[in-house]
Amino acid sequence: MHTSVHQPNELLCPGERVAESILSLLDEPDGNDKRWRAPIFRQLPKRFAKIVAHDYKETYIFDGRQSANHRLLNAYGSITKNSIALNASDDDLKDLAKNIAKEMQQISRIFETGTCRFFDASPKQKV
């Protein structure tokens, strides 16, 4: 059985691989940028990683590395806000469920005004 890896990129997760193919030209020679971004992109699905990587690249070019890193952290935070750790206890899961319920209640208030209806609830007129 042949187990050697021909390309180091073969060891990367799909999201990380996509992101690094987009961002490789931005890296400093010491590799710190790539090492800092890797844990974030490693957890993103390919489709999201591609979008976030393009956004990172654009921000990096126009606003600098610090702004790009800040936006990446914000995007990652909102994506993983309600993620569940594999070692979560029952209490952790209950707290997470409460937080999600609160968030959904806040979102539902937008629709309570009656401005967003899929059907007309008024009584129908006879013809």
C-alpha positions as CSV (number, residue, x, y, z in Angstrom):
1,M,0.0,0.0,0.0
2,H,1.4,3.4,-1.1
3,T,0.7,6.1,1.5
4,S,3.0,8.9,0.6
5,V,1.6,12.4,0.0
6,H,2.6,14.0,-3.3
7,Q,1.3,17.5,-2.6
8,P,1.1,19.0,0.9
9,N,-2.3,20.5,0.0
10,E,-3.7,17.0,-0.1
11,L,-3.6,17.0,3.7
12,L,-5.7,20.1,4.0
13,C,-9.5,20.1,4.6
14,P,-11.6,21.1,1.6
15,G,-12.5,24.5,2.9
16,E,-8.9,25.3,3.9
17,R,-7.6,24.1,0.5
18,V,-10.0,26.3,-1.4
19,A,-9.2,29.3,0.8
20,E,-5.4,28.9,0.5
21,S,-5.6,28.6,-3.2
22,I,-7.2,32.0,-3.3
23,L,-5.1,33.6,-0.6
24,S,-1.6,32.1,-1.1
25,L,-0.2,35.2,-2.9
26,L,-1.1,37.4,0.1
27,D,1.0,35.5,2.6
28,E,4.2,36.8,4.3
29,P,7.2,34.6,3.8
30,D,7.2,33.5,7.5
31,G,3.8,31.7,7.0
32,N,2.1,33.3,10.0
33,D,-0.9,34.5,8.0
34,K,-1.6,31.0,6.8
35,R,-1.2,29.5,10.2
36,W,-3.5,32.0,11.7
37,R,-6.3,31.6,9.1
38,A,-6.0,27.8,8.8
39,P,-8.1,26.8,11.9
40,I,-10.9,29.1,10.7
41,F,-11.1,27.9,7.1
42,R,-10.6,24.3,8.2
43,Q,-14.0,24.4,9.8
44,L,-15.9,26.0,6.9
45,P,-17.6,24.1,4.1
46,K,-15.9,24.6,0.7
47,R,-18.7,26.9,-0.6
48,F,-18.5,29.2,2.4
49,A,-14.7,29.1,2.5
50,K,-14.6,30.3,-1.1
51,I,-16.9,33.3,-0.4
52,V,-15.1,34.2,2.8
53,A,-11.7,33.9,1.2
54,H,-12.6,36.2,-1.7
55,D,-14.0,38.7,0.8
56,Y,-10.8,38.4,2.9
57,K,-8.6,39.0,-0.2
58,E,-10.6,42.1,-1.2
59,T,-10.4,43.5,2.2
60,Y,-6.7,42.7,2.5
61,I,-5.9,44.5,-0.7
62,F,-8.0,47.6,-0.1
63,D,-8.0,48.0,3.7
64,G,-4.9,46.0,4.9
65,R,-4.3,42.8,6.8
66,Q,-5.6,44.0,10.1
67,S,-9.0,44.8,8.6
68,A,-9.1,41.6,6.7
69,N,-8.3,39.6,9.9
70,H,-11.0,41.5,11.8
71,R,-13.6,40.8,9.2
72,L,-12.6,37.1,9.1
73,L,-13.0,36.8,12.8
74,N,-16.4,38.5,12.7
75,A,-17.6,36.3,9.9
76,Y,-16.4,33.2,11.6
77,G,-18.0,34.2,14.9
78,S,-21.4,34.6,13.3
79,I,-21.1,31.3,11.5
80,T,-20.1,29.4,14.6
81,K,-22.2,31.3,17.1
82,N,-24.6,28.4,17.7
83,S,-22.3,25.5,17.0
84,I,-22.3,22.5,19.4
85,A,-19.1,21.2,20.9
86,L,-18.7,17.4,20.7
87,N,-18.0,17.3,24.4
88,A,-21.1,19.5,25.3
89,S,-22.9,18.5,28.5
90,D,-26.7,18.4,28.9
91,D,-26.5,21.8,30.6
92,D,-24.5,23.2,27.7
93,L,-27.2,22.0,25.3
94,K,-30.0,23.4,27.3
95,D,-28.2,26.8,27.4
96,L,-27.7,26.7,23.7
97,A,-31.3,25.9,23.1
98,K,-32.4,28.8,25.3
99,N,-30.2,31.2,23.4
100,I,-31.5,30.0,20.0
101,A,-35.1,30.3,21.3
102,K,-34.4,33.9,22.4
103,E,-32.9,34.7,19.0
104,M,-35.8,33.3,17.2
105,Q,-38.2,35.2,19.3
106,Q,-36.4,38.4,18.4
107,I,-36.6,37.6,14.7
108,S,-40.3,36.7,15.0
109,R,-41.1,40.2,16.3
110,I,-40.4,41.5,12.8
111,F,-43.3,39.5,11.5
112,E,-45.7,40.1,14.4
113,T,-46.7,43.5,12.9
114,G,-48.6,41.8,10.2
115,T,-46.6,43.4,7.4
116,C,-45.3,40.1,6.1
117,R,-48.2,37.8,5.2
118,F,-48.3,35.0,2.8
119,F,-52.1,35.0,2.6
120,D,-54.9,37.5,3.3
121,A,-56.6,36.5,6.5
122,S,-59.6,38.8,5.9
123,P,-63.0,37.2,5.3
124,K,-63.7,36.4,1.7
125,Q,-66.6,38.2,-0.1
126,K,-69.3,36.1,-1.7
127,V,-69.6,36.6,-5.5
